[in-house]
């Protein structure tokens, strides 16, 4: 009897654990800002959370987060790429900006 692994069904199991906030009052607010030493790649983040009573036995807890990260690039064209462009090769692309975050 021959066993082929590509015909054996594979089973995957996993567990996801969600921890929900249970604060019926109070809240938090957080603001962050940063950038790279070179002055680009600025990152701004604002997050908040508030808990409020809702009916006699319940509550509602709301959270939000807003994040913005500007692009940055440390790419430079290699010398062989520069030579290929100078020789008229139309298929060599310039380095593209990389967006982090």
One Martini backbone bead per residue (centre of mass of N, CA, C, O) as a GRO file, in nm:
protein
  101
    1UNK     BB    1   0.095   0.037   0.024
    2UNK     BB    2   0.043   0.371  -0.069
    3UNK     BB    3   0.149   0.689   0.064
    4UNK     BB    4   0.001   1.007   0.015
    5UNK     BB    5   0.030   1.325   0.139
    6UNK     BB    6  -0.162   1.484  -0.069
    7UNK     BB    7  -0.427   1.291   0.036
    8UNK     BB    8  -0.404   1.392   0.325
    9UNK     BB    9  -0.576   1.533   0.555
   10UNK     BB   10  -0.555   1.844   0.709
   11UNK     BB   11  -0.540   1.954   1.049
   12UNK     BB   12  -0.648   2.254   1.213
   13UNK     BB   13  -0.576   2.409   1.525
   14UNK     BB   14  -0.727   2.668   1.736
   15UNK     BB   15  -0.687   2.953   1.961
   16UNK     BB   16  -0.894   3.222   2.067
   17UNK     BB   17  -0.820   3.504   2.283
   18UNK     BB   18  -1.046   3.724   2.432
   19UNK     BB   19  -1.007   4.042   2.592
   20UNK     BB   20  -1.237   4.218   2.765
   21UNK     BB   21  -1.355   4.497   2.862
   22UNK     BB   22  -1.497   4.587   3.216
   23UNK     BB   23  -1.547   4.896   3.226
   24UNK     BB   24  -1.799   5.122   3.361
   25UNK     BB   25  -1.563   5.332   3.419
   26UNK     BB   26  -1.380   5.551   3.269
   27UNK     BB   27  -1.045   5.614   3.116
   28UNK     BB   28  -0.848   5.684   2.811
   29UNK     BB   29  -0.553   5.869   2.680
   30UNK     BB   30  -0.343   5.858   2.377
   31UNK     BB   31  -0.032   6.016   2.263
   32UNK     BB   32   0.179   5.996   1.964
   33UNK     BB   33   0.523   6.091   1.859
   34UNK     BB   34   0.740   6.040   1.565
   35UNK     BB   35   1.083   6.017   1.424
   36UNK     BB   36   1.339   6.021   1.240
   37UNK     BB   37   1.649   6.156   1.245
   38UNK     BB   38   1.614   6.270   0.939
   39UNK     BB   39   1.285   6.376   0.946
   40UNK     BB   40   1.126   6.122   0.872
   41UNK     BB   41   0.861   5.915   0.934
   42UNK     BB   42   0.615   6.016   1.062
   43UNK     BB   43   0.436   5.941   1.378
   44UNK     BB   44   0.083   5.911   1.457
   45UNK     BB   45  -0.104   5.857   1.774
   46UNK     BB   46  -0.450   5.787   1.873
   47UNK     BB   47  -0.603   5.685   2.189
   48UNK     BB   48  -0.913   5.539   2.331
   49UNK     BB   49  -1.119   5.506   2.642
   50UNK     BB   50  -1.463   5.416   2.752
   51UNK     BB   51  -1.674   5.384   3.038
   52UNK     BB   52  -2.037   5.303   3.068
   53UNK     BB   53  -2.332   5.305   3.177
   54UNK     BB   54  -2.596   5.048   3.091
   55UNK     BB   55  -2.818   5.031   3.262
   56UNK     BB   56  -2.841   4.861   3.560
   57UNK     BB   57  -2.649   4.588   3.457
   58UNK     BB   58  -2.476   4.761   3.254
   59UNK     BB   59  -2.236   4.827   2.983
   60UNK     BB   60  -2.008   5.044   2.802
   61UNK     BB   61  -1.718   4.993   2.579
   62UNK     BB   62  -1.498   5.228   2.422
   63UNK     BB   63  -1.281   5.226   2.129
   64UNK     BB   64  -0.982   5.390   1.981
   65UNK     BB   65  -0.779   5.435   1.667
   66UNK     BB   66  -0.523   5.655   1.534
   67UNK     BB   67  -0.306   5.626   1.236
   68UNK     BB   68   0.008   5.783   1.113
   69UNK     BB   69   0.246   5.713   0.838
   70UNK     BB   70   0.515   5.817   0.690
   71UNK     BB   71   0.728   5.801   0.451
   72UNK     BB   72   1.035   5.618   0.360
   73UNK     BB   73   1.384   5.646   0.228
   74UNK     BB   74   1.708   5.449   0.169
   75UNK     BB   75   1.727   5.438  -0.129
   76UNK     BB   76   1.959   5.330  -0.385
   77UNK     BB   77   2.121   5.317  -0.668
   78UNK     BB   78   2.303   5.112  -0.822
   79UNK     BB   79   2.569   5.114  -1.032
   80UNK     BB   80   2.452   4.911  -1.241
   81UNK     BB   81   2.188   5.072  -1.276
   82UNK     BB   82   2.311   5.338  -1.372
   83UNK     BB   83   2.453   5.215  -1.621
   84UNK     BB   84   2.195   5.104  -1.759
   85UNK     BB   85   2.052   5.376  -1.791
   86UNK     BB   86   2.287   5.517  -1.954
   87UNK     BB   87   2.256   5.284  -2.186
   88UNK     BB   88   1.917   5.264  -2.223
   89UNK     BB   89   1.766   5.100  -2.011
   90UNK     BB   90   1.408   5.071  -1.959
   91UNK     BB   91   1.395   4.831  -1.710
   92UNK     BB   92   1.509   5.023  -1.497
   93UNK     BB   93   1.425   5.100  -1.179
   94UNK     BB   94   1.353   5.303  -0.946
   95UNK     BB   95   1.348   5.350  -0.637
   96UNK     BB   96   1.118   5.300  -0.386
   97UNK     BB   97   0.914   5.391  -0.154
   98UNK     BB   98   0.887   5.313   0.185
   99UNK     BB   99   0.623   5.192   0.392
  100UNK     BB  100   0.570   5.222   0.722
  101UNK     BB  101   0.302   5.050   0.908
   0.00000   0.00000   0.00000
